[in-house]
Amino acid sequence: MCGIAGELRFDNRPADLAAVERITHHLTARGPDASGFHSSGPVAFGHRRLKIMDLCEASGQPMIDSALGLSMVFNGAIYNYPELRAELEGLGYRFFSEGDTEVLLKGYHAWGESLLPRLNGMFVFAIWERDRQQMFIARDRLGIKPLYFSQTGERLRFASTLPALLKGGDIAGVLNPVALNMYMSFHAVVPAPDTLIAGIEKLPPATWMRVDANGQVTRKQWWQLDYGPNEDERQYSFDDWKDRVLDSLRDAVAIRQRAAVDVGVLLSGGVDSSLLVGLLREAGVGENLLTFSIGFEDAGGERGDEFTYSDIIARHFGTRHHQLRIQEKEILEQLPAAFRAMSEPMVSHDCIAFYLLSREVSKHCKVVQSGQGADELFAGYHWYPQVDGADDPVAAYLKAFRDRSYEEYRELMQDKWVQGDFSGDFVRRHFAQPGAEAAVDKALRLDSTVMLVDDPVKRVDNMTMAWGLEARVPFLDYRVAELSARIPAQYKLPEGGKYVLKEAARQVIPAEVIDRPKGYFPVPGLKHLQGATLEWVRELLLDPSQDRGLYNPTMLDALLSDPHGQLTPLRGSKLWQLAAVNLWLSEQGL
C-alpha cells in the first residue's frame, strides 16, 4: 500500500523531477516506510512505500526491469500474486523479489492489458514501456485505489491524491461547475472523471489508459458489473444463493490475510463488520485478532455509539477489543486535519470517525479489514424498495438519495454556478444503460459502481491512509460483487434489506447483532449542529476570507437561522455540507 506519482512529457523536454518530488513528498503519510524516484527522458516516477507484502529492499519502487524495458509504480495489494508468479515462472520468467509488484511488472510483459482480469486485489499502477515510448495506467474493478491526473498539451501528471497533485504546480485551482452541482446535490458523490477542481480528473474504476509520448490517449473500461443470474443459476433456490454468498465471503476474507501479522477489524457493531470478525476466526486468526470501535457524544436525542453491539461481538469471539470515545472538543480540533487528508470534500460526517479511529488503529497494526460495500451489493439501504415498486424509478431514486433537487440547488447557488441539472442527468443516463433490467438492479449497479467508489470506499482509503494504515475490503472482492449482482432482488430486499447476507451470517455470528435495527456510523454532533460546533460552522461560513462567491446570501442566512431543521434525505445536515466544501478548499490552499 503506497502513494504514487509521475509525469510524462509530450514536448521533447525531460520530465520535471522536482515537481514529482514535491507531489511525492505530500504522499508521505500513505507510505511512511520508504521513498524512491526514477527519471529517464520524458518520464519521472515517485513512490512512497508502506511495507506489508514484501519487506525487502528488492521490492522497492519505482521498480525498473531494464531487460524487459519496463519501469513502474504501483499502489495496492494483489492477493493472488503467488499463483500468478507460479504461472509466470512456468513461462520462463525469473524473479529478483518476493512481493506482488514484480508480478505485476512481468505479468504485464507477458499478457499486456489481458493481465487485468487475472488480478484479485485493489490496485492502481503505471508502467512505462521504454521501447514503445508509452505509458499504461490501470485501476481496479471497484475503484478501491484512487488515481488523479492532469493532462495539458505539454505533459501528463498523476498522483494518488488530488491535494498531492496540486503540489506539482501549474494547476489553476478553479472550481468545476459540473462537479459542484454533483457535490451539492448527489451527496458529495462526484463520478469519474470529474473532480471539484477543473483540469484535474480521476481515472474511472475498471479502466485502463494508454498514453504515448505525443500525448495521444486510448482509454477502455475493462470490466463491468452485469445483473441477473447465469443460465445455469436460474433454478437456484434461496438456500443455494445463501450458501454461495457465505462461501465467497470465506474465500475473500481468507485471501486478504496474506502478509498480515497483526489483524484488525473496524467493528461498528453491524452485520457486515461483525461477520468479518467471525470469518476471520473461522480462517484461523487467533489471539492476534484486534477489533476497534469508536463513539461520540450524544446530540439531538441521538446516541453517539453502538458499543452495545460491538461489545457483543468482541466478547463472543474473544477479540482484543479497543474502544475509542471522542468528545466534541477533539472533533473540532481534528476536523481541519481530516479535511486536509481528503482527496475531495466529503459530506458524510463519519469521515472524522474513520480519521480518528484510524489514528488509534495505526498504533496497533498496519492492516485492517472493513465492511464497505455490503449495503450497495446486497441492497441494504432504505431506497431500494422504493425504487423497486415505483412507477418512475429514476424519480424515486433521486427523491431518496439526492440532498437537494435542482430547483433547490438553483436557489442555493449564485448564478454563475447554475449551469445544468448534472446529477439528475447522470442518474437518468445510468438507468438507461444496458446490463441491468429491473429498476432495483439499475439502482444497485449505480450505487455499487459509482456511489460506493466515491463515498464509502474513498472515505475509508483517505482516512486510513492518512495514518499509513492499509484497509482491505472483502465485500469488494470482485467474485463477491459479481455473485451479488446475479442474485435476484427478491432475495435481497426482505426484512430491511441484505436478507440473503443476513441469513448467511446466522451461521457465523450471534442473532442479536443480525436482528437489531439498522445502524450507521454516528457522529451526532455534526448532524445535529449545536453548541460550539454550530458556532464553528457559522464562523466558517460567514468569514469574509472564505467567501468564494458560491452561495446565495439569502439562502445561507435561511440555513443559519434554522440549523436543526435542514436535514437531507440521507440524514445529513445541509448546513454542514456547505461548511465542508469551504473547509476543504481552505485546507488545500484554494
ROVOLUM-668562 format. One record per atom (N, C-alpha, C): y, x, z. Coordinates in steps of 0.2 Angstrom, whole numbers, plus 5000, padded with zeros to 4 digits. Atoms other than C-alpha are relative to their C-alpha. Example, Ala and Ser with C-alpha at 12.3 -4.5 7.8 and 13.67 -1.06 7.14 Angstrom:
// ROVOLUM-668562
499450045000
497850625039
500650045000
499449964999
499550685036
500549965003
***
This chain:
// ROVOLUM-668562
499450045000
500050005000
500650045000
499549955002
501650084994
500649974998
499450025004
503350074986
500050044994
500049965007
503550124968
500749994997
499350005004
505050164957
499950044994
500049965006
505350234940
500549984995
499650015006
506350254924
499750024994
500249985006
506050264906
500749994995
499450005004
507550314894
499849994993
500150015007
507750254877
500550034995
499449975003
509250364872
499950074999
500149935001
508450534870
500350045005
499849964994
509050584887
499550015005
500649994995
507950654901
500249945005
499950054995
507650524915
500450025005
499649984994
508850514929
499650005006
500449994994
507850584943
500449985006
499650014994
509250574955
500049925002
500050074999
509350384953
499349985002
500750024998
507450364955
499950035007
500149974993
507550474971
500449955005
499650054996
508950354978
499649945001
500450065000
507850204974
499450015005
500649984997
506350284981
500150015008
499849994993
507150334997
500149935004
499950064997
507650155000
499349965001
500750034999
505750115000
499650035005
500349964995
505350225014
499649965005
500350044995
504850085026
499349974997
500650025003
503550025013
499450055000
500449945000
502750195013
500250065004
499749954996
503150295028
499650075001
500449944999
501750425027
500150064995
499949955004
502250525012
500449984994
499650025006
503350534996
499850054995
500249965005
503150604979
500549984994
499650015006
504150624962
499750034995
500249975007
503750664944
500549984995
499550015005
504950684930
499750054994
500149965006
504550734912
500349974994
499750035006
505650704897
500349935002
499750074999
506150514896
499849975006
500350044994
505150464912
500050045006
500049984993
505350484930
499649955005
500350044995
504250414944
500250025007
499949994993
504550394963
499549965004
500550044996
503250344976
500150015008
500049994992
503250314995
499349975002
500750024999
501450305002
499949985007
500450024994
500550215016
499350014999
500749985001
498950295018
499549965004
500650054998
497450175020
499450014997
500749995004
496150185006
499750075000
500249935000
496150375005
500550045003
499549974996
496950485017
500250074997
499949935003
496850655007
500650004995
499449985004
498250734998
499849994992
500250015007
497250714981
500249944998
499850075002
497650534981
500749995000
499250015000
499550564982
500249984994
499750025007
500650494969
500750025000
500350025006
501350494957
499450044998
500649965002
499650544950
500050014993
500049985007
499550644934
499350034998
500649985003
498050674924
500150034993
499849975006
498550804911
499550004994
500550005005
496850804902
500049934996
499950075003
497050614899
500749984997
499450015002
498850624896
500349945003
499750064996
499250494909
500350025006
499749994993
500350484924
500249935003
499950074997
500550334936
500350005007
499950024993
501250254951
499749935001
500450064998
500350104960
500249985007
499950044994
500749984974
499449955001
500550054999
499249884981
499450035003
500749984998
497449894985
499549974995
500550035005
495949874973
499450005005
500550004995
494549814984
499350014997
500649985004
493149834971
500050074997
499949935003
493650014967
499350045000
500649965000
491950084972
499549984994
500450025005
491049984960
500250024993
499749975006
492250024946
499950074999
500149935000
492150204950
499350024998
500749985002
490250204948
499949984993
500050025007
490450114931
500350064996
499749955004
491650244925
499750075001
500449935000
490650394931
499449994996
500550015005
489250314921
500250014993
499749985007
490450334906
500250074999
499949935000
490650514910
500650035003
499449984996
492250514920
499850045006
500049964994
492450644934
500649995004
499450024996
493550614949
500250065005
499849944995
494550734960
500349975006
499850034994
495050604973
499549945002
500550054998
494150464983
500349935000
499750074999
495350314983
500049964993
500050055006
495750174971
500550024995
499549985005
497250254962
499750034994
500349965006
496250374951
499549954997
500450055004
495050224947
500449964996
499550035005
496550134940
500250044994
499849955005
497050284930
499550014995
500549985005
495450324922
499749934998
500250075002
494950134921
500549984994
499550015006
496550114910
499850044994
500249955006
496050264899
499449974997
500650025003
494350184897
500049934997
500050075003
494750004894
500749974998
499350035001
496649984892
500149945004
499850064996
497349814897
499349965002
500650034998
495549754897
499750025007
500149994993
495449834914
500249955005
499750044995
496449704922
499549945003
500550054997
495149564923
499450025004
500549974996
493949684931
500250015007
499749984994
495149714946
499949945005
499950044994
494949624963
500450035005
499549964995
496449664973
500749974999
499350015001
498349654974
500350064998
499849945003
499249774963
500649994996
499549995005
500749824953
499950084998
500149935002
500549984943
500450014994
499649985006
501550084930
499650064997
500349945003
500650204918
500450034994
499649975006
501550324906
499450034996
500449975004
500550364891
500350064996
499649945002
501150544886
499950004992
500149995007
500350544868
500349944996
499850065004
500850364863
500849995002
499350014998
502550384872
500249925002
499950074998
502450214880
499849995007
500250024993
502350134897
499749935001
500450064999
501150004903
500149985007
499950034994
501549894918
499749945001
500450064999
500449764926
500149975007
500050044994
500549634940
499449965002
500750044999
499049554949
500149924999
500050075002
498549374946
500549955003
499650054996
499449284960
500650035003
499349974998
500949404962
500050025007
500049984993
500449474979
500550065001
499549945000
501349634975
500549994995
499450025004
503149624968
500250064995
499649955004
504049724954
500649974997
499450015002
505849714950
500250054995
499849955005
506649794934
500649974997
499350005003
508249814925
499950034993
500149975007
508249844906
500750004996
499449995004
509849904896
499850034993
500249975006
509949974879
499950075001
500149934999
509850144887
499450025004
500549984995
508450134900
499749935002
500350044996
507150034909
499950035007
500149974993
507150054928
499749955004
500450054996
505949974941
499950025007
500149984993
505649964959
499649945003
500450054996
504549874972
500549945003
499550054997
506149784979
500650004996
499350005003
507749724972
500550045004
499549964996
508849804986
499950074998
500149935002
508049974981
500250014993
499849995007
508349944963
500850014999
499350005000
510149914966
500350075002
499849934998
510250094974
500150054994
500049965006
509950164957
500750004996
499350005003
511750114952
500049964993
499850035007
512450034935
499749935000
500150075000
512049854940
500549975004
499350034998
513549744942
499949965007
500150044994
512849634956
500349934999
499850075001
513449474948
499549955001
500550054998
512549314953
499849964993
500350045005
511449224941
500049935001
500050084999
511849034939
499449965000
500650045001
510148984934
499650015007
500449984993
509349074950
500449965005
499650034994
510749004961
499849935000
500250075000
510348824956
499349995003
500750004998
508448864959
500050015008
500049984993
508848944976
500349945004
499750064996
509948794982
499649945000
500350075001
508848654976
499250015001
500749995001
507048724974
499750045006
500249974994
506848784992
500050075000
499949935001
507448954988
499550044995
500549985005
506048974975
500350024994
499849985007
506649074960
499550024996
500649975004
505249084947
500250064996
499949945005
505049244937
500149974993
499749944998
505849314928
500650015003
499350004998
507449264935
500050035008
499849994993
508249334951
500749985001
499350024999
509849294960
500550054997
499549955002
510649454953
499950004992
500049995007
511049444934
499950074998
500249935002
510249594925
499450035003
500649984996
508849604937
499449954999
500650055000
507149524933
499450025004
500649994997
505449514941
499549994995
500650015004
503849534932
499649945002
500350054998
502949374932
499350025002
500749994998
501249364941
499550004993
500550005005
499649394930
500350024993
499749985006
500749484917
500050074999
499949935002
500749654908
500650004995
499549985005
502149734899
500050074998
500049945003
502149874887
500750024997
499449995003
503749964883
500050074997
500049935003
503950114871
500750035001
499449954999
505250254870
500649974997
499450025003
506350154859
500249935003
499850064996
506450004871
499749944997
500350065003
505349884861
499549985006
500450024994
504449774874
499549954997
500550055001
502749674872
499849985007
500250034994
502349554886
499449954999
500650055001
500749454889
499849985007
500450034994
500049334903
499350014999
500749985001
498349404905
499549955004
500450054996
497649264917
500449945002
499750064998
497949084921
499549965004
500450044995
497348954934
499949944996
500250065003
496448814925
499749955004
500350054996
495948654933
499549964997
500550055002
494448544933
499350045000
500749975000
492548584935
499750034994
500449985006
491548684923
499449954999
500550055003
490248584913
499450005005
500650004995
488848644925
500149985007
499850024993
489848594940
500249925001
499750074999
490248414936
499549955004
500450044995
488748344946
500050025007
500049974993
489148444961
500249955005
499950054995
489148344977
500650035005
499549984995
490448364991
499750065004
500349954996
489248475001
499950074995
500149955005
488948584985
500750045000
499349975001
490848624984
500150035007
499949974993
490948645003
499750075001
500349944999
489648775003
500250064996
499849945004
490348874989
500750025002
499449984997
492048874997
499950055006
500149954994
491348955013
499750064998
500249945003
490349075003
500550054997
499449965003
491849134993
500450035005
499649974995
492849155008
499750055004
500449954997
491549255017
500050074996
499949945004
491549375002
500750035000
499349975001
493449385001
500250035006
499849974993
493649425020
499650065000
500449934999
492249555020
500350054995
499849955005
492849645004
500750035002
499449984998
494549655012
500050055006
500049964994
493949755027
499850074998
500149935002
493649915016
500650045002
499549954998
494550065023
500549975005
499650024994
495249965038
499650015006
500349984994
494850035055
500149955005
499850054995
495849935067
500249934996
499950065003
495849755061
500449955003
499650054997
497149625064
500149944996
499950065004
497449445060
500749975003
499450034997
499149355061
499849935001
500350064998
498549205071
500549955002
499550064999
499649045070
499749955005
500350054997
498348935078
499849944996
500250055005
498048835062
499350024998
500749995003
496448815052
499950064997
500149945004
496748955040
500050065003
500049944997
497149095051
499450015005
500550014995
495849035064
499350024996
500749995004
494449035050
500050074998
500049935002
494949215045
499750045006
500349974994
494549265063
499349995001
500750015000
492949185063
499650034995
500349975005
492449255047
499950085001
500049934999
492949425052
499450025005
500649994995
491749415067
499349994997
500650005004
490349355055
499950064996
500049945004
490749505045
499850075004
500249954995
490349615060
500550045003
499549974996
492049665066
500049995007
500150014993
491849695084
500650005005
499550004995
492949745098
500750024997
499449985003
494249815086
500449944997
499650065003
494749635081
500649985004
499450024996
496549605086
500349944997
499650065002
497549445085
500750005003
499350004998
499349415086
500449944998
499650065000
500449265089
500750005002
499349994998
502249235090
500349935002
499750074998
503349095099
500750015001
499350004999
505149055101
500249945005
499750054996
506248945112
499949934997
500050075002
506048755111
500849994998
499350025002
507548675102
499949934997
500050075004
507948495096
499449965002
500650044998
506548425106
499350034996
500649985004
505348535095
499750065004
500449954997
504048655103
500150074996
499949945004
504348835098
499450054999
500649955000
502548905099
499449954999
500650035001
500748855095
499550045004
500549964996
499948965109
499449965002
500650044998
498848825114
499450014996
500550005005
497848835098
499850074999
500249935002
497949025095
499650035006
500449984994
497349045113
499249985000
500650035000
495848935110
499550054995
500349955005
495349055095
499950065003
500149934997
495649215104
499550005006
500550014995
494549155119
499349994997
500750025003
493149085108
499750064997
500349945003
492949245098
500150075004
500049944996
493449365111
500450064997
499649955003
494849455102
500550035005
499449974996
496149575109
500649974998
499450045002
497549455108
500750025003
499349984998
499449485109
500449944998
499550055000
500749355112
500750035000
499349985000
502549385107
500549945000
499650065000
503849265113
500750034999
499349985002
505649285106
500549965003
499450044998
507249225114
500650004995
499550015005
508749165104
500450064999
499649945000
509749325108
499750054995
500449955004
508449435099
500049974993
500050035007
508349315084
500750024997
499449995003
510249335081
500150084999
499949935001
510149525084
499650034994
500449985005
508749545072
500149974993
499950035006
509249425058
500350044994
499749955006
510349555048
499450054998
500649955002
508849675048
499549974996
500550045004
507649545042
500349984993
499750025007
508849495028
500150064996
500049945004
509049675023
499350024997
500749995002
507149685021
499849954994
500250055005
507149535009
500250024993
499849985007
507049574990
500449944997
499650055002
507849404988
500149955006
499850054994
508649275000
499449955001
500550054999
507349165008
500249955005
499750054995
507749005017
499549985005
500550024994
506148975027
500250045006
499849974994
506649005044
499550045004
500549964997
504949085049
500050074997
500049935002
505449245040
500150045006
499949964994
506149305056
499450015004
500649994996
504549265064
499550054997
500449955003
503549365052
500350075001
499649944999
504849505053
499850035007
500049984993
504749515072
499250015002
500750004998
502849485073
499750074996
500249945003
502549625060
500250065004
499849944996
503549745071
499550015006
500550004995
502349705085
499450034998
500649995002
500849715075
499950084998
500049935003
501349885067
499950055005
500249954995
501149965084
499350015002
500750004998
499349925085
499550024994
500449995006
498649935067
500450004994
499749995006
499049965049
499849944995
500250065004
498149815041
499849945004
500150074997
498149635045
499749954994
500250055005
497349485036
500449945002
499550064999
498449325034
499849954996
500250065003
498149145029
500449974994
499650035005
499349125015
499649974994
500350035006
498849015000
499549945001
500550054998
497648895009
500349934998
499650075001
498948745008
500149994993
499950015007
499348774990
499349994996
500650015004
497548794984
499649945002
500450054998
496748664994
500449935002
499650064999
498148534995
500149985007
499950014993
498748555012
500749975002
499350034999
500548485010
500049934999
500050074999
501148315013
500249964993
499850035006
501748284995
499549994995
500550015005
500148294986
499749934999
500250075001
499548114990
500649964997
499550045003
501248054985
500050014992
500049985007
501148144968
499449964997
500650035002
499348084966
500049934998
500050075001
499747904967
500749974997
499450025003
501447904958
500049984993
499950025007
502047814943
500350054996
499749955003
503147954939
499950065005
500249944995
502348114947
500550055000
499549955000
503748234942
500649975005
499550024996
505048124951
499750005007
500349994993
503848114966
500050075003
500049934998
503648294967
500750035002
499349974999
505548334965
500349975007
499750034994
505948204979
499750035006
500449974994
504648284991
500250075001
499949934999
505048464988
500750034999
499449975001
506748494982
500549995006
499650014995
508048524995
500649964999
499450045002
509448434986
499949984992
500050025007
509548334970
500550044996
499549975004
510548394955
500749975002
499350034998
511948274960
500350035006
499849974994
511948344977
500350074999
499849945002
512048514970
500750014997
499350005003
513548474959
500549995005
499550014995
514448414974
500150065005
500049944995
514048564985
500350064997
499849945003
514448704972
500749994997
499450005004
516048754964
499850004993
500250025007
516148704946
499750064996
500249955005
515848874938
499250015001
500749994999
514048874946
499649944998
500350065002
513648704939
499950004993
500150005007
512848734923
499349974997
500650035003
511248634922
499549985006
500550014995
509848554932
499450044999
500549965002
508748704930
499349995004
500650014997
507548664944
499649944998
500350065002
507248494938
499650014993
500349995007
506948554920
499450045001
500649964999
505748684926
499449965002
500650044998
504648564935
499849954994
500250045006
504648444920
499650044995
500449965004
504148584909
499350025002
500749984998
502748644920
499549945000
500450065000
502048464922
499749994993
500250025007
501948454903
499650064997
500449955002
500948614901
499349985000
500850024999
499048604897
499750045005
500449974995
497748664908
499949975007
500150044995
497848534921
500149924998
499950075002
497548344918
500349965005
499750044995
497848254934
500650025003
499449984998
499548244941
500050055006
500049964994
499048314958
499850074998
500249935002
498248464949
500650044997
499449975003
499848494940
500550035006
499649984994
500748504957
499750065003
500349944997
499448614964
500150064996
499949945005
499548734949
500750035001
499349974999
501448744951
500150035006
499949974994
501348774969
499650075001
500449944999
499948904968
500250064996
499849945004
500649004954
500750015000
499249995000
502548984957
500250005007
499750004993
503048924974
499750055005
500449964996
501649014983
500350084999
499949935002
502149184974
500750015003
499349994998
504049164978
500249975006
499850024993
504049094995
499550035005
500449974995
502549125007
499750074999
500349935002
501749274998
500650055000
499549965000
503449354995
500350025008
499849994993
503949325013
499650045004
500449964997
502449405020
500050074998
499949935002
502549555009
500650035002
499449974998
504349585013
500050025007
499949994993
504249565031
499550055003
500549954998
502649665034
500150074998
499949935002
503049805023
500750035003
499449974996
504749825032
499850045006
500349964994
503649895046
499450044998
500649965002
502349995035
499449975002
500650044998
501049855038
499749974994
500350035005
499849805025
499749935001
500350074999
499449615024
499549994994
500550025005
497849565015
499949925001
500050075000
497649385010
499449974996
500750025003
495849325007
500049944996
500050065004
496349155001
500250014993
499849995007
497149234986
499650054996
500549975004
495549324981
500049954994
500050045006
495549264963
499449964999
500650045000
493749204965
500149935004
499850064996
494349084979
500549964996
499550045003
495849024969
499749974994
500350035006
494848994953
499549945002
500450064998
493548894963
500449945003
499650054997
494848794972
500349964994
499750045006
495548744955
499549964997
500650045003
493848674949
499849955005
500250064995
493648564965
500449944998
499750065001
494048384961
500549995006
499550024995
495648324971
499749965005
500350054995
494648184979
499750045006
500349964994
493848324990
500550045004
499549964996
495448404995
500549955004
499450054997
496648254999
499849975006
500150054994
495748155013
500250045006
499949984993
496248165031
500550065001
499449964999
497948255029
499950064995
500049955005
497348375015
499550065002
500549944999
496248535014
499349975003
500650034997
494748415018
499450054999
500649965002
493448525009
500050075004
499949944996
494148685018
499849985007
500150024993
494148595035
499349995001
500850024999
492348535033
499650075000
500349935000
491848715028
500150045007
499849964994
492748785043
499649985006
500450024994
491748675055
499450045002
500649964999
490348795053
500150065003
499849944997
491348935060
500550005006
499550004995
492748885071
500049935004
500050064995
493048755086
500349944996
499750065003
493348575080
500749985003
499350024997
494848555092
500650044996
499449965005
495848685080
500049964994
500150045006
495248585065
500449935000
499850074999
495648415071
500749995003
499450014997
497348445078
500549984994
499450025005
499048385069
500250074997
499849945004
499548505055
500750035004
499549964997
500748635062
500350044995
499649955005
502048755054
500150065005
499849944996
502648925060
500749995002
499450034998
504048855070
500550055003
499449964997
505748935074
500549955001
499650064999
506648785081
500850015000
499349984999
508248875084
500450014993
499749995007
508548905065
500049934996
500150075003
508048725061
500549955003
499550044997
509048635074
500650045003
499449964998
510648735074
500449985006
499650024994
511448735091
500250065004
499949954996
512248845104
500350064996
499849945002
512549025100
499850014992
500249995006
511549015084
500549964995
499650045004
512648875077
500750034999
499349965000
514248975081
499950064995
500149945005
513549125072
500049984993
500050025006
513149025057
500749974997
499350025002
514948945057
500450064999
499649945002
515749115058
499850034994
500249975006
514749175044
500249974994
499850045005
515149035033
500849994999
499250015000
517049025037
500350075000
499749945000
517349215037
500350014993
499749995006
518549245023
499750064996
500349945003
517749415019
499349984996
500650025003
516149315015
500149954994
499950065005
516949185003
499950034993
500149985007
516249214986
500149954995
499850065005
516849054978
499449964998
500650045002
515148974979
500049935002
500150074997
515348814990
500749964999
499450055000
516548664988
500250005007
499850004993
517548675004
499949935003
500150074997
517448485007
499349995002
500750014998
515548485007
499850055005
500149954994
515548645018
500249975006
499750034994
516648555030
499649945003
500450054998
515548405030
499350025003
500649984997
513948505033
500150035007
499849974993
514848605048
500149945005
499850064995
515448435056
499349975002
500650034998
513648375056
499450044999
500549955001
512448525058
499349975002
500650034998
511048415066
499749954995
500250055004
510948285053
499950024992
500049975007
510748395037
499350044999
500749975001
508848425036
499849994993
500350015007
507948455019
499449965001
500750045000
506348355014
499550055003
500549954997
505448515020
500250025007
499849994993
506248505037
500450075002
499649954999
507448645035
500749985000
499350025000
509248655038
500450024994
499649995006
510448635023
500550055002
499549964998
511748725033
499850075000
500249935000
510648875036
499850034993
500149985007
510248885018
500650034997
499449975002
512048915014
500150075003
499849944996
512249045028
499550064998
500549955002
510649135022
500250044994
499849965006
511249175005
500650045001
499449964998
512949235012
499750065004
500349944996
511949345024
499750054996
500349965004
510849415011
500450044996
499549975005
512249454999
500450065004
499749954996
513149545013
499650065002
500449954998
511749645019
499850054994
500149965006
511449705001
500650034998
499449975002
513249755000
500349974994
499750045006
513649624986
500549955002
***
